Amino acid sequence: MPSLSVVVLTRDEQKHLRACLASVREFADELLVLDSGSTDGTVEIAQEMDARVELRAFDNYPAQRNAAIDLARGDWIFFIDADERATPALAAELQSLTSNLQSPLVGYWIPRRNIIFGKEIRYTGWSPDYQPRVLKKGFGHFDLTRHVHELLVWDGKAGYLREPLIHYNYESLAQFRAKQIAYTRYEAQVWFNEGKRARARGFVGQPVREFFRRYVLLQGWRDGAHGLLLSVLMAYYAFVRQRMLWGIENTIDRSGESR
């Protein structure tokens, strides 16, 4: 029967790691924790949970995940983040699919149920939130050009799981802000590299469109006050992205050299 390696990338994850590993240890043939220099109790917790711990300096997420693929010993690899939990139903589905020797599939996308500010968000663009997390070893790698929202490139056909991961996402506005600033800065740089430029109408139009998309088209209103708040926040970061894009442009003179 094919073996399954469950992989967790960590850095200072002592708050979440024990519960994460507990949710997967019953069906994992190998627990692999790839740590990038934790200074809290992360490594000790991983060892207490009988995980194999490997250390690697962090450069970016896709490179870290590719390193974990090389280190994993299982026939199949399942990536789970420290703030995620696998359910028994997901475990059963994973075991069934990865043990099917007749299946032509070499990987799977997994849906996530996102808990944001203490509430499960079922709309507003956070559901079903499919993530590329399962691959047959030797049949895939992560795209090194995608430093945010990593993309797994399979060497073959991938499918979709039904059962979701539980994702304890943003717990506070401060955490939300820190991550969105990082994502937005990255997106602004990507836009600039693609030749996109900030326009005056974009400072108004993009936030309005983002709010409408989240709150109306993606039915954020059905998430109540949380949906309204998240729609407003994402509209604000659409404005911030335009401001950052404008800032990048203004660090480049007409000759294309930094001022």
C-alpha positions as CSV (number, residue, x, y, z in Angstrom):
1,M,0.0,0.0,0.0
2,P,1.4,3.5,-0.9
3,S,2.8,5.5,2.0
4,L,1.9,9.1,2.9
5,S,4.2,11.8,4.2
6,V,2.5,14.7,5.9
7,V,4.6,17.9,5.7
8,V,4.4,21.1,7.8
9,L,6.5,24.1,7.1
10,T,7.2,26.0,10.4
11,R,8.8,29.0,12.0
12,D,7.7,29.9,15.5
13,E,4.5,27.9,15.3
14,Q,4.3,26.5,18.9
15,K,0.8,28.0,19.3
16,H,-0.7,25.8,16.5
17,L,1.7,22.9,15.8
18,R,0.6,20.4,18.4
19,A,-3.1,20.5,17.4
20,C,-2.1,20.4,13.7
21,L,0.1,17.3,14.1
22,A,-2.5,15.6,16.3
23,S,-5.0,16.0,13.5
24,V,-2.9,14.0,11.0
25,R,-0.7,11.6,13.0
26,E,-3.2,8.7,12.9
27,F,-3.1,8.4,9.1
28,A,0.4,9.7,8.3
29,D,3.1,7.2,7.6
30,E,5.6,10.0,8.1
31,L,5.3,13.4,9.9
32,L,7.9,15.8,8.4
33,V,8.4,19.2,9.9
34,L,10.7,21.5,7.9
35,D,11.7,24.3,10.2
36,S,13.3,27.6,9.1
37,G,14.8,28.7,12.4
38,S,12.1,28.7,15.1
39,T,13.1,30.4,18.4
40,D,10.1,29.2,20.4
41,G,9.1,25.6,21.3
42,T,8.2,24.6,17.7
43,V,11.0,22.0,17.2
44,E,10.5,20.5,20.7
45,I,6.8,20.1,20.1
46,A,7.4,18.5,16.7
47,Q,9.8,16.0,18.3
48,E,7.3,15.3,21.1
49,M,4.7,14.4,18.5
50,D,7.2,12.0,16.8
51,A,7.7,14.1,13.8
52,R,11.0,14.0,11.8
53,V,12.4,17.5,12.0
54,E,14.6,19.0,9.2
55,L,16.1,22.5,9.2
56,R,16.5,24.8,6.2
57,A,17.0,28.5,6.0
58,F,14.0,30.2,4.5
59,D,14.2,32.0,1.2
60,N,10.7,31.7,-0.2
61,Y,7.7,29.4,0.2
62,P,7.8,27.5,-3.1
63,A,11.6,26.8,-2.6
64,Q,10.8,25.6,0.9
65,R,8.0,23.3,-0.3
66,N,10.2,21.9,-3.1
67,A,12.9,21.1,-0.5
68,A,10.3,19.3,1.5
69,I,9.2,17.3,-1.5
70,D,12.8,16.1,-1.9
71,L,13.1,15.3,1.8
72,A,9.8,13.4,2.1
73,R,10.0,9.6,2.0
74,G,6.4,8.7,1.2
75,D,4.9,7.8,-2.1
76,W,2.4,10.6,-1.6
77,I,2.9,14.0,0.0
78,F,0.3,16.0,1.8
79,F,1.1,19.6,2.8
80,I,-0.7,21.1,5.8
81,D,0.0,24.4,7.4
82,A,0.4,24.7,11.2
83,D,-2.9,26.7,11.5
84,E,-4.9,24.1,9.6
85,R,-6.5,20.9,10.9
86,A,-7.5,17.7,9.1
87,T,-10.8,16.1,9.9
88,P,-11.4,12.3,10.1
89,A,-13.5,12.6,7.0
90,L,-10.6,14.2,5.1
91,A,-8.3,11.5,6.4
92,A,-10.5,8.8,5.1
93,E,-10.8,10.4,1.7
94,L,-7.1,10.9,1.4
95,Q,-6.4,7.3,2.4
96,S,-8.9,6.0,-0.1
97,L,-7.6,8.1,-3.0
98,T,-3.9,7.7,-2.5
99,S,-4.2,3.9,-2.1
100,N,-6.1,3.5,-5.4
101,L,-3.4,2.1,-7.6
102,Q,-5.6,2.3,-10.7
103,S,-6.2,6.1,-10.5
104,P,-4.4,8.2,-13.2
105,L,-4.4,11.3,-10.9
106,V,-1.1,12.5,-9.5
107,G,-2.4,15.2,-7.2
108,Y,-5.3,16.9,-5.6
109,W,-6.7,20.3,-4.7
110,I,-8.2,20.5,-1.2
111,P,-11.0,23.0,-0.2
112,R,-10.6,24.9,3.1
113,R,-13.1,26.2,5.6
114,N,-11.7,29.5,6.8
115,I,-12.2,30.8,10.3
116,I,-11.6,34.6,10.3
117,F,-11.9,36.7,13.4
118,G,-13.6,33.8,15.2
119,K,-16.2,33.1,12.6
120,E,-16.4,30.7,9.6
121,I,-16.6,32.7,6.4
122,R,-18.7,30.8,3.9
123,Y,-18.8,33.5,1.2
124,T,-16.9,36.8,0.5
125,G,-14.3,34.9,-1.6
126,W,-13.0,32.6,1.2
127,S,-15.0,29.5,0.3
128,P,-14.4,26.8,-1.0
129,D,-10.8,28.2,-1.2
130,Y,-9.2,25.3,-3.0
131,Q,-5.4,24.8,-2.3
132,P,-2.9,22.5,-4.2
133,R,-1.7,20.3,-1.4
134,V,-1.4,16.7,-2.4
135,L,1.0,15.2,-4.9
136,K,2.5,11.9,-5.9
137,K,6.2,12.1,-5.2
138,G,8.1,12.7,-8.4
139,F,5.1,14.1,-10.2
140,G,5.1,17.7,-9.3
141,H,6.8,20.8,-8.0
142,F,6.0,24.3,-6.8
143,D,6.4,27.2,-9.3
144,L,9.4,29.3,-8.0
145,T,8.0,32.4,-9.6
146,R,5.0,32.4,-7.3
147,H,6.3,33.6,-3.9
148,V,2.8,34.3,-2.6
149,H,-0.2,31.9,-2.9
150,E,2.1,29.2,-4.2
151,L,1.2,27.2,-7.2
152,L,1.8,23.4,-7.5
153,V,2.6,22.3,-11.0
154,W,1.7,18.6,-11.4
155,D,3.3,16.4,-14.0
156,G,0.0,14.8,-14.8
157,K,-3.7,15.3,-14.1
158,A,-4.9,16.5,-10.7
159,G,-8.3,16.1,-9.1
160,Y,-10.4,17.8,-6.3
161,L,-11.1,16.5,-2.9
162,R,-14.6,16.9,-1.3
163,E,-13.6,17.1,2.3
164,P,-12.1,20.3,3.6
165,L,-9.2,21.4,5.8
166,I,-10.2,23.6,8.7
167,H,-8.1,26.8,8.5
168,Y,-7.8,29.0,11.5
169,N,-6.9,32.0,9.4
170,Y,-6.7,35.6,10.7
171,E,-7.3,35.9,14.4
172,S,-7.0,39.7,14.7
173,L,-7.0,42.8,12.6
174,A,-3.3,43.3,13.2
175,Q,-2.5,39.9,11.8
176,F,-4.8,40.5,8.8
177,R,-3.1,43.9,8.1
178,A,0.4,42.4,8.3
179,K,-0.4,39.7,5.8
180,Q,-2.4,41.9,3.4
181,I,0.4,44.5,3.3
182,A,2.9,41.7,2.3
183,Y,0.5,40.3,-0.3
184,T,-0.3,43.7,-1.7
185,R,3.3,44.8,-2.0
186,Y,4.1,41.6,-3.9
187,E,1.1,42.0,-6.2
188,A,2.0,45.7,-6.9
189,Q,5.5,44.6,-7.9
190,V,4.1,41.8,-10.1
191,W,1.7,44.3,-11.8
192,F,4.6,46.7,-12.4
193,N,6.7,43.9,-13.9
194,E,3.8,43.0,-16.2
195,G,3.7,46.6,-17.5
196,K,0.6,47.8,-15.6
197,R,0.7,51.4,-14.3
198,A,-1.3,53.3,-11.7
199,R,-4.1,55.5,-13.1
200,A,-6.1,58.1,-11.3
201,R,-9.4,56.4,-12.0
202,G,-7.9,53.2,-10.5
203,F,-7.6,54.7,-7.0
204,V,-11.4,54.9,-6.9
205,G,-12.5,52.3,-9.5
206,Q,-10.5,49.3,-8.2
207,P,-11.6,49.6,-4.5
208,V,-15.3,50.0,-5.7
209,R,-15.1,47.0,-8.0
210,E,-13.4,44.9,-5.3
211,F,-16.1,45.8,-2.7
212,F,-18.8,45.0,-5.2
213,R,-17.1,41.7,-6.2
214,R,-16.7,40.6,-2.6
215,Y,-20.0,41.8,-1.1
216,V,-22.4,41.3,-4.0
217,L,-21.0,38.9,-6.5
218,L,-19.4,36.6,-3.9
219,Q,-22.3,37.2,-1.6
220,G,-20.3,38.6,1.3
221,W,-23.6,40.0,2.7
222,R,-24.5,36.4,3.7
223,D,-21.5,36.4,6.1
224,G,-23.2,39.3,8.0
225,A,-21.0,41.9,9.7
226,H,-17.9,39.8,9.1
227,G,-18.7,39.8,5.3
228,L,-19.2,43.6,5.3
229,L,-16.0,44.2,7.2
230,L,-13.9,41.9,5.1
231,S,-15.3,43.4,1.9
232,V,-14.4,46.9,3.1
233,L,-10.9,45.8,4.1
234,M,-10.2,44.1,0.8
235,A,-11.5,47.2,-1.0
236,Y,-9.1,49.3,1.0
237,Y,-6.2,47.0,0.1
238,A,-7.1,47.4,-3.6
239,F,-6.5,51.1,-3.0
240,V,-3.2,50.4,-1.2
241,R,-2.1,48.3,-4.2
242,Q,-2.7,51.2,-6.5
243,R,-0.8,53.5,-4.1
244,M,2.1,51.0,-3.9
245,L,2.1,50.6,-7.7
246,W,2.3,54.4,-8.1
247,G,5.2,54.5,-5.5
248,I,7.1,51.9,-7.6
249,E,6.7,54.0,-10.7
250,N,7.9,57.1,-9.0
251,T,11.2,55.4,-7.9
252,I,12.0,54.9,-11.6
253,D,13.1,57.8,-13.8
254,R,12.4,58.0,-17.5
255,S,15.6,56.1,-18.4
256,G,14.4,53.2,-16.2
257,E,17.1,53.6,-13.6
258,S,16.5,54.1,-9.9
259,R,16.6,57.7,-8.7
